[in-house]
Amino acid sequence: MSNNNQFNDTMGDINNRLQDVIEKGNQRRVLIRKENGDTLVNVTLTTAVVGVGVGLIFLSQLVIPLAVIAIAAGVYTRAKIELVREVGDDSQVVTVEKAKNADDSNVDAA
């Protein structure tokens, strides 16, 4: 019986940790915006990770070409990728964008 209790305790701990990770992922959003500020993609980080994981598992032959096309389209349209952490009324934004000059940095934090 003690092995069964230990197993249940371990599964309960794993379940609690998994729920915590999902909750923290849902507090973060991935935004892809055009140069003029229009939002192209607005999803939670959890959704983005699950989507990439499913794509890698079931569509492995298509993921790499689609990723290359998406990156090329992003560079061509000068899209910005923003990672937003929403906690209450405060939001922290990290913006990743292509440098305009060779001297500019690739990552701007706002």
VMD Tcl script that builds the backbone (N, CA, C; Angstrom):
set m [mol new atoms 330]
animate dup $m
set s [atomselect $m all]
$s set {name element resname resid chain x y z} {
  {N N MET 1 A 0.808 -1.198 0.000}
  {CA C MET 1 A 0.000 0.000 0.000}
  {C C MET 1 A 0.854 1.265 0.000}
  {N N SER 2 A 2.025 1.230 0.640}
  {CA C SER 2 A 2.835 2.435 0.728}
  {C C SER 2 A 3.359 2.842 -0.650}
  {N N ASN 3 A 3.660 1.877 -1.515}
  {CA C ASN 3 A 4.095 2.203 -2.874}
  {C C ASN 3 A 2.982 2.919 -3.641}
  {N N ASN 4 A 1.751 2.496 -3.440}
  {CA C ASN 4 A 0.618 3.125 -4.103}
  {C C ASN 4 A 0.448 4.568 -3.626}
  {N N ASN 5 A 0.618 4.807 -2.322}
  {CA C ASN 5 A 0.514 6.162 -1.777}
  {C C ASN 5 A 1.627 7.063 -2.302}
  {N N GLN 6 A 2.847 6.508 -2.395}
  {CA C GLN 6 A 3.969 7.276 -2.919}
  {C C GLN 6 A 3.719 7.631 -4.379}
  {N N PHE 7 A 3.183 6.686 -5.137}
  {CA C PHE 7 A 2.879 6.935 -6.543}
  {C C PHE 7 A 1.843 8.051 -6.667}
  {N N ASN 8 A 0.787 7.980 -5.856}
  {CA C ASN 8 A -0.253 9.008 -5.894}
  {C C ASN 8 A 0.295 10.377 -5.495}
  {N N ASP 9 A 1.169 10.404 -4.486}
  {CA C ASP 9 A 1.792 11.668 -4.076}
  {C C ASP 9 A 2.655 12.232 -5.198}
  {N N THR 10 A 3.426 11.374 -5.838}
  {CA C THR 10 A 4.295 11.805 -6.934}
  {C C THR 10 A 3.473 12.328 -8.100}
  {N N MET 11 A 2.406 11.621 -8.447}
  {CA C MET 11 A 1.540 12.072 -9.547}
  {C C MET 11 A 0.865 13.396 -9.188}
  {N N GLY 12 A 0.486 13.561 -7.937}
  {CA C GLY 12 A -0.110 14.827 -7.499}
  {C C GLY 12 A 0.880 15.971 -7.605}
  {N N ASP 13 A 2.146 15.730 -7.230}
  {CA C ASP 13 A 3.186 16.756 -7.345}
  {C C ASP 13 A 3.419 17.128 -8.810}
  {N N ILE 14 A 3.483 16.126 -9.678}
  {CA C ILE 14 A 3.693 16.379 -11.108}
  {C C ILE 14 A 2.522 17.182 -11.668}
  {N N ASN 15 A 1.313 16.812 -11.283}
  {CA C ASN 15 A 0.127 17.523 -11.757}
  {C C ASN 15 A 0.148 18.987 -11.303}
  {N N ASN 16 A 0.496 19.224 -10.043}
  {CA C ASN 16 A 0.568 20.604 -9.529}
  {C C ASN 16 A 1.625 21.425 -10.259}
  {N N ARG 17 A 2.779 20.833 -10.504}
  {CA C ARG 17 A 3.852 21.544 -11.210}
  {C C ARG 17 A 3.449 21.846 -12.649}
  {N N LEU 18 A 2.807 20.890 -13.302}
  {CA C LEU 18 A 2.360 21.093 -14.677}
  {C C LEU 18 A 1.325 22.214 -14.753}
  {N N GLN 19 A 0.384 22.236 -13.829}
  {CA C GLN 19 A -0.613 23.305 -13.794}
  {C C GLN 19 A 0.049 24.660 -13.562}
  {N N ASP 20 A 1.072 24.709 -12.722}
  {CA C ASP 20 A 1.789 25.952 -12.449}
  {C C ASP 20 A 2.505 26.453 -13.704}
  {N N VAL 21 A 3.141 25.533 -14.435}
  {CA C VAL 21 A 3.842 25.902 -15.668}
  {C C VAL 21 A 2.856 26.434 -16.699}
  {N N ILE 22 A 1.715 25.773 -16.845}
  {CA C ILE 22 A 0.701 26.221 -17.810}
  {C C ILE 22 A 0.158 27.590 -17.416}
  {N N GLU 23 A -0.084 27.787 -16.126}
  {CA C GLU 23 A -0.592 29.083 -15.652}
  {C C GLU 23 A 0.404 30.202 -15.925}
  {N N LYS 24 A 1.689 29.942 -15.680}
  {CA C LYS 24 A 2.714 30.957 -15.949}
  {C C LYS 24 A 2.844 31.211 -17.445}
  {N N GLY 25 A 2.714 30.161 -18.256}
  {CA C GLY 25 A 2.768 30.333 -19.707}
  {C C GLY 25 A 1.598 31.140 -20.230}
  {N N ASN 26 A 0.441 31.008 -19.591}
  {CA C ASN 26 A -0.729 31.770 -20.012}
  {C C ASN 26 A -0.631 33.234 -19.629}
  {N N GLN 27 A 0.286 33.597 -18.735}
  {CA C GLN 27 A 0.510 34.996 -18.374}
  {C C GLN 27 A 1.403 35.694 -19.395}
  {N N ARG 28 A 1.993 34.918 -20.277}
  {CA C ARG 28 A 2.889 35.476 -21.286}
  {C C ARG 28 A 2.242 35.328 -22.663}
  {N N ARG 29 A 2.407 36.348 -23.489}
  {CA C ARG 29 A 1.819 36.344 -24.822}
  {C C ARG 29 A 2.919 36.577 -25.850}
  {N N VAL 30 A 2.747 35.996 -27.023}
  {CA C VAL 30 A 3.638 36.209 -28.151}
  {C C VAL 30 A 2.868 37.046 -29.163}
  {N N LEU 31 A 3.391 38.222 -29.459}
  {CA C LEU 31 A 2.767 39.124 -30.432}
  {C C LEU 31 A 3.714 39.295 -31.610}
  {N N ILE 32 A 3.184 39.188 -32.806}
  {CA C ILE 32 A 3.957 39.511 -34.005}
  {C C ILE 32 A 3.237 40.668 -34.667}
  {N N ARG 33 A 3.967 41.786 -34.820}
  {CA C ARG 33 A 3.369 43.010 -35.347}
  {C C ARG 33 A 4.085 43.454 -36.610}
  {N N LYS 34 A 3.319 44.074 -37.492}
  {CA C LYS 34 A 3.891 44.697 -38.677}
  {C C LYS 34 A 4.650 45.946 -38.251}
  {N N GLU 35 A 5.385 46.509 -39.194}
  {CA C GLU 35 A 6.151 47.719 -38.910}
  {C C GLU 35 A 5.238 48.883 -38.509}
  {N N ASN 36 A 4.015 48.928 -39.050}
  {CA C ASN 36 A 3.097 50.019 -38.736}
  {C C ASN 36 A 2.329 49.793 -37.437}
  {N N GLY 37 A 2.548 48.660 -36.759}
  {CA C GLY 37 A 1.921 48.401 -35.468}
  {C C GLY 37 A 0.735 47.465 -35.503}
  {N N ASP 38 A 0.263 47.081 -36.697}
  {CA C ASP 38 A -0.847 46.131 -36.795}
  {C C ASP 38 A -0.407 44.767 -36.283}
  {N N THR 39 A -1.254 44.137 -35.483}
  {CA C THR 39 A -0.927 42.832 -34.906}
  {C C THR 39 A -1.294 41.722 -35.882}
  {N N LEU 40 A -0.310 40.864 -36.196}
  {CA C LEU 40 A -0.544 39.712 -37.066}
  {C C LEU 40 A -0.892 38.470 -36.253}
  {N N VAL 41 A -0.171 38.244 -35.148}
  {CA C VAL 41 A -0.374 37.068 -34.302}
  {C C VAL 41 A -0.394 37.520 -32.847}
  {N N ASN 42 A -1.358 36.998 -32.089}
  {CA C ASN 42 A -1.464 37.301 -30.666}
  {C C ASN 42 A -1.932 36.029 -29.960}
  {N N VAL 43 A -0.981 35.245 -29.446}
  {CA C VAL 43 A -1.312 33.979 -28.784}
  {C C VAL 43 A -0.568 33.893 -27.460}
  {N N THR 44 A -1.074 33.045 -26.566}
  {CA C THR 44 A -0.361 32.804 -25.320}
  {C C THR 44 A 0.875 31.972 -25.609}
  {N N LEU 45 A 1.852 32.069 -24.740}
  {CA C LEU 45 A 3.077 31.305 -24.910}
  {C C LEU 45 A 2.795 29.812 -24.869}
  {N N THR 46 A 1.855 29.388 -24.017}
  {CA C THR 46 A 1.494 27.973 -23.930}
  {C C THR 46 A 0.960 27.481 -25.271}
  {N N THR 47 A 0.087 28.252 -25.895}
  {CA C THR 47 A -0.478 27.876 -27.187}
  {C C THR 47 A 0.613 27.790 -28.256}
  {N N ALA 48 A 1.534 28.732 -28.241}
  {CA C ALA 48 A 2.623 28.718 -29.216}
  {C C ALA 48 A 3.501 27.485 -29.052}
  {N N VAL 49 A 3.836 27.146 -27.814}
  {CA C VAL 49 A 4.688 25.977 -27.567}
  {C C VAL 49 A 3.975 24.684 -27.967}
  {N N VAL 50 A 2.696 24.571 -27.611}
  {CA C VAL 50 A 1.928 23.372 -27.979}
  {C C VAL 50 A 1.812 23.278 -29.495}
  {N N GLY 51 A 1.564 24.397 -30.159}
  {CA C GLY 51 A 1.467 24.389 -31.618}
  {C C GLY 51 A 2.751 23.953 -32.291}
  {N N VAL 52 A 3.877 24.448 -31.807}
  {CA C VAL 52 A 5.169 24.035 -32.360}
  {C C VAL 52 A 5.419 22.556 -32.076}
  {N N GLY 53 A 5.097 22.112 -30.866}
  {CA C GLY 53 A 5.288 20.698 -30.520}
  {C C GLY 53 A 4.452 19.779 -31.390}
  {N N VAL 54 A 3.186 20.115 -31.576}
  {CA C VAL 54 A 2.315 19.299 -32.434}
  {C C VAL 54 A 2.826 19.314 -33.866}
  {N N GLY 55 A 3.256 20.493 -34.314}
  {CA C GLY 55 A 3.810 20.586 -35.667}
  {C C GLY 55 A 5.036 19.725 -35.853}
  {N N LEU 56 A 5.918 19.718 -34.856}
  {CA C LEU 56 A 7.127 18.901 -34.957}
  {C C LEU 56 A 6.811 17.413 -34.946}
  {N N ILE 57 A 5.795 17.025 -34.186}
  {CA C ILE 57 A 5.461 15.607 -34.086}
  {C C ILE 57 A 4.737 15.119 -35.333}
  {N N PHE 58 A 3.706 15.838 -35.749}
  {CA C PHE 58 A 2.843 15.338 -36.812}
  {C C PHE 58 A 3.179 15.866 -38.203}
  {N N LEU 59 A 3.803 17.017 -38.268}
  {CA C LEU 59 A 4.094 17.616 -39.569}
  {C C LEU 59 A 5.584 17.877 -39.739}
  {N N SER 60 A 6.408 16.946 -39.308}
  {CA C SER 60 A 7.850 17.177 -39.268}
  {C C SER 60 A 8.445 17.499 -40.638}
  {N N GLN 61 A 7.859 16.970 -41.702}
  {CA C GLN 61 A 8.384 17.243 -43.040}
  {C C GLN 61 A 8.071 18.671 -43.495}
  {N N LEU 62 A 7.034 19.275 -42.923}
  {CA C LEU 62 A 6.623 20.609 -43.340}
  {C C LEU 62 A 7.131 21.722 -42.431}
  {N N VAL 63 A 7.535 21.389 -41.215}
  {CA C VAL 63 A 7.874 22.419 -40.241}
  {C C VAL 63 A 9.074 23.253 -40.672}
  {N N ILE 64 A 10.133 22.631 -41.132}
  {CA C ILE 64 A 11.347 23.377 -41.492}
  {C C ILE 64 A 11.095 24.308 -42.679}
  {N N PRO 65 A 10.486 23.827 -43.781}
  {CA C PRO 65 A 10.213 24.775 -44.876}
  {C C PRO 65 A 9.261 25.900 -44.462}
  {N N LEU 66 A 8.248 25.581 -43.658}
  {CA C LEU 66 A 7.331 26.624 -43.198}
  {C C LEU 66 A 8.039 27.628 -42.302}
  {N N ALA 67 A 8.945 27.163 -41.463}
  {CA C ALA 67 A 9.702 28.060 -40.596}
  {C C ALA 67 A 10.585 28.993 -41.417}
  {N N VAL 68 A 11.224 28.462 -42.447}
  {CA C VAL 68 A 12.072 29.286 -43.313}
  {C C VAL 68 A 11.233 30.342 -44.022}
  {N N ILE 69 A 10.069 29.946 -44.533}
  {CA C ILE 69 A 9.180 30.895 -45.203}
  {C C ILE 69 A 8.699 31.963 -44.221}
  {N N ALA 70 A 8.330 31.551 -43.009}
  {CA C ALA 70 A 7.846 32.503 -42.010}
  {C C ALA 70 A 8.935 33.489 -41.614}
  {N N ILE 71 A 10.157 33.014 -41.439}
  {CA C ILE 71 A 11.265 33.905 -41.081}
  {C C ILE 71 A 11.551 34.882 -42.212}
  {N N ALA 72 A 11.569 34.384 -43.444}
  {CA C ALA 72 A 11.807 35.264 -44.597}
  {C C ALA 72 A 10.706 36.320 -44.704}
  {N N ALA 73 A 9.454 35.916 -44.501}
  {CA C ALA 73 A 8.343 36.866 -44.559}
  {C C ALA 73 A 8.465 37.898 -43.438}
  {N N GLY 74 A 8.887 37.464 -42.264}
  {CA C GLY 74 A 9.058 38.385 -41.141}
  {C C GLY 74 A 10.149 39.403 -41.399}
  {N N VAL 75 A 11.246 38.957 -41.973}
  {CA C VAL 75 A 12.345 39.874 -42.284}
  {C C VAL 75 A 11.917 40.835 -43.388}
  {N N TYR 76 A 11.233 40.311 -44.402}
  {CA C TYR 76 A 10.799 41.145 -45.521}
  {C C TYR 76 A 9.816 42.224 -45.074}
  {N N THR 77 A 8.880 41.870 -44.203}
  {CA C THR 77 A 7.872 42.839 -43.759}
  {C C THR 77 A 8.327 43.643 -42.552}
  {N N ARG 78 A 9.540 43.376 -42.059}
  {CA C ARG 78 A 10.094 44.059 -40.888}
  {C C ARG 78 A 9.192 43.882 -39.670}
  {N N ALA 79 A 8.707 42.673 -39.505}
  {CA C ALA 79 A 7.827 42.372 -38.379}
  {C C ALA 79 A 8.622 42.373 -37.077}
  {N N LYS 80 A 7.924 42.694 -35.987}
  {CA C LYS 80 A 8.522 42.661 -34.654}
  {C C LYS 80 A 7.874 41.531 -33.866}
  {N N ILE 81 A 8.672 40.818 -33.111}
  {CA C ILE 81 A 8.164 39.785 -32.217}
  {C C ILE 81 A 8.246 40.339 -30.806}
  {N N GLU 82 A 7.113 40.368 -30.108}
  {CA C GLU 82 A 7.074 40.871 -28.742}
  {C C GLU 82 A 6.650 39.752 -27.805}
  {N N LEU 83 A 7.375 39.618 -26.723}
  {CA C LEU 83 A 7.005 38.699 -25.653}
  {C C LEU 83 A 6.509 39.557 -24.506}
  {N N VAL 84 A 5.228 39.440 -24.184}
  {CA C VAL 84 A 4.594 40.288 -23.182}
  {C C VAL 84 A 4.252 39.448 -21.975}
  {N N ARG 85 A 4.683 39.887 -20.807}
  {CA C ARG 85 A 4.333 39.210 -19.558}
  {C C ARG 85 A 3.312 40.065 -18.850}
  {N N GLU 86 A 2.108 39.533 -18.715}
  {CA C GLU 86 A 1.017 40.274 -18.104}
  {C C GLU 86 A 0.825 39.813 -16.666}
  {N N VAL 87 A 1.033 40.716 -15.719}
  {CA C VAL 87 A 0.808 40.421 -14.311}
  {C C VAL 87 A -0.006 41.567 -13.741}
  {N N GLY 88 A -1.278 41.321 -13.481}
  {CA C GLY 88 A -2.148 42.370 -12.961}
  {C C GLY 88 A -2.241 43.527 -13.934}
  {N N ASP 89 A -1.987 44.734 -13.446}
  {CA C ASP 89 A -2.044 45.913 -14.297}
  {C C ASP 89 A -0.713 46.194 -14.995}
  {N N ASP 90 A 0.365 45.559 -14.532}
  {CA C ASP 90 A 1.678 45.778 -15.122}
  {C C ASP 90 A 1.910 44.809 -16.265}
  {N N SER 91 A 2.612 45.260 -17.284}
  {CA C SER 91 A 3.011 44.404 -18.389}
  {C C SER 91 A 4.467 44.694 -18.698}
  {N N GLN 92 A 5.239 43.643 -18.863}
  {CA C GLN 92 A 6.624 43.775 -19.276}
  {C C GLN 92 A 6.697 43.332 -20.723}
  {N N VAL 93 A 7.325 44.144 -21.582}
  {CA C VAL 93 A 7.396 43.839 -22.999}
  {C C VAL 93 A 8.858 43.708 -23.402}
  {N N VAL 94 A 9.179 42.631 -24.091}
  {CA C VAL 94 A 10.494 42.450 -24.692}
  {C C VAL 94 A 10.266 42.373 -26.190}
  {N N THR 95 A 10.907 43.266 -26.952}
  {CA C THR 95 A 10.715 43.328 -28.392}
  {C C THR 95 A 11.969 42.837 -29.090}
  {N N VAL 96 A 11.778 41.968 -30.069}
  {CA C VAL 96 A 12.877 41.478 -30.896}
  {C C VAL 96 A 12.600 41.959 -32.306}
  {N N GLU 97 A 13.531 42.710 -32.874}
  {CA C GLU 97 A 13.313 43.201 -34.225}
  {C C GLU 97 A 14.630 43.266 -34.975}
  {N N LYS 98 A 14.538 43.313 -36.294}
  {CA C LYS 98 A 15.717 43.391 -37.144}
  {C C LYS 98 A 16.372 44.755 -36.961}
  {N N ALA 99 A 17.694 44.773 -36.835}
  {CA C ALA 99 A 18.412 46.035 -36.654}
  {C C ALA 99 A 18.321 46.859 -37.934}
  {N N LYS 100 A 18.156 48.179 -37.781}
  {CA C LYS 100 A 18.042 49.056 -38.933}
  {C C LYS 100 A 19.417 49.373 -39.522}
  {N N ASN 101 A 20.431 49.435 -38.662}
  {CA C ASN 101 A 21.806 49.662 -39.104}
  {C C ASN 101 A 22.677 48.557 -38.546}
  {N N ALA 102 A 23.834 48.397 -39.108}
  {CA C ALA 102 A 24.755 47.365 -38.639}
  {C C ALA 102 A 25.206 47.650 -37.205}
  {N N ASP 103 A 25.212 48.929 -36.789}
  {CA C ASP 103 A 25.661 49.297 -35.451}
  {C C ASP 103 A 24.590 49.077 -34.402}
  {N N ASP 104 A 23.310 48.952 -34.798}
  {CA C ASP 104 A 22.214 48.765 -33.839}
  {C C ASP 104 A 22.247 47.347 -33.282}
  {N N SER 105 A 21.716 47.189 -32.080}
  {CA C SER 105 A 21.627 45.855 -31.494}
  {C C SER 105 A 20.413 45.136 -32.051}
  {N N ASN 106 A 20.396 43.809 -31.958}
  {CA C ASN 106 A 19.291 43.006 -32.481}
  {C C ASN 106 A 18.134 42.916 -31.506}
  {N N VAL 107 A 18.344 43.170 -30.241}
  {CA C VAL 107 A 17.294 43.029 -29.256}
  {C C VAL 107 A 17.130 44.343 -28.516}
  {N N ASP 108 A 15.907 44.837 -28.523}
  {CA C ASP 108 A 15.578 46.043 -27.770}
  {C C ASP 108 A 14.652 45.649 -26.641}
  {N N ALA 109 A 14.935 46.088 -25.433}
  {CA C ALA 109 A 14.051 45.813 -24.293}
  {C C ALA 109 A 13.340 47.098 -23.922}
  {N N ALA 110 A 12.045 47.020 -23.813}
  {CA C ALA 110 A 11.265 48.202 -23.450}
  {C C ALA 110 A 10.635 47.984 -22.108}
}
mol reanalyze $m
mol bondsrecalc $m
mol representation Tube
mol addrep $m
